[in-house]
């Protein structure tokens, strides 16, 4: 039986990965076709170069929306430091694609989640030792709040905050010229270190899986990113995974995660460019289980229900400072809503999300 189960797992993983890469290929085709007409249009005059870090270099190096992990590279000797703030609001429960009421959840469990807020503060660092390779490090700090309602009418609120899992990634340009416009293919090779806590408690009780700050395991993040750029438009698509190994100190392993994104960004002026993006996430169930979590008492304690997928539609505004004492700074904001969610449940679903970021690029 174990052998059959292993074969089913391998086959299921293979089908999912094949489906992800088919989605990625389709998204690439869409953005390439959309950009083809713009690329064939008469070329416009290039922005005037500046001394040191030129506007042309700044726009070339920051051609992707802010919330696509590991999607832009720098030229040799380039540095970037940045700060990113992310907020996600959740205020309804779902089972599959169907909304469920609090009363329906309380008919099955003694507690229901009524609201959750997730915040993340992230420091980012990037350096390019060559034109074809960029390395980056990301240090996240999470702040989570979960509101509950019990059958007896109590409304406890749980909180967790602290350092999350630190991640490192290399970005390697394998096709196309990283110093010019056109189309490129970038390989992503990253990993995360288990620096976030997996024993967060509230009132002396272990918190749910989604309230913990880390995975407790060493994870790898393989991916591939397609980038295209012309005088007036930048576009791209990315597939990125998080693959986890072993089990943590609480005898479980979070499910693998998959992400597929496609975007387009206009260069309206020398200092401003709006963007649109489709962002699909999928995550598998937890393997094993935390012994302190009783799945009969709380649906978020049930390891077998911690899976799902979601498609977000996101719009962004990107501002550049091309000259003066603040030259090289970029300010961006991006907000969106889910257009599709399918959740193992009952569990709390996402209502809206927003990201704001600052970065400074220099040589």
JOKA-V223699 format. One record per run of one state. SS is the DSSP state (a for helix, b for strand, c for the rest). FROM is the first residue (numbers start at 0). TO is the last residue. If there is no record, write none. Layout:
SS_FROM_TO, SS_FROM_TO
//
This chain:
c_0_0, a_1_38, c_39_53, a_54_60, c_61_77, b_78_95, c_96_96, b_97_99, c_100_100, a_101_105, c_106_109, b_110_129, c_130_131, b_132_149, c_150_155, b_156_162, c_163_164, b_165_174, c_175_180, b_181_192, c_193_199, b_200_201, c_202_203, b_204_205, c_206_207, a_208_210, c_211_217, b_218_228, c_229_231, b_232_243, c_244_250, b_251_252, c_253_255, b_256_265, c_266_270, b_271_282, c_283_285, b_286_287, c_288_297, a_298_300, c_301_301, a_302_304, c_305_306, b_307_319, c_320_327, b_328_361, c_362_362
//
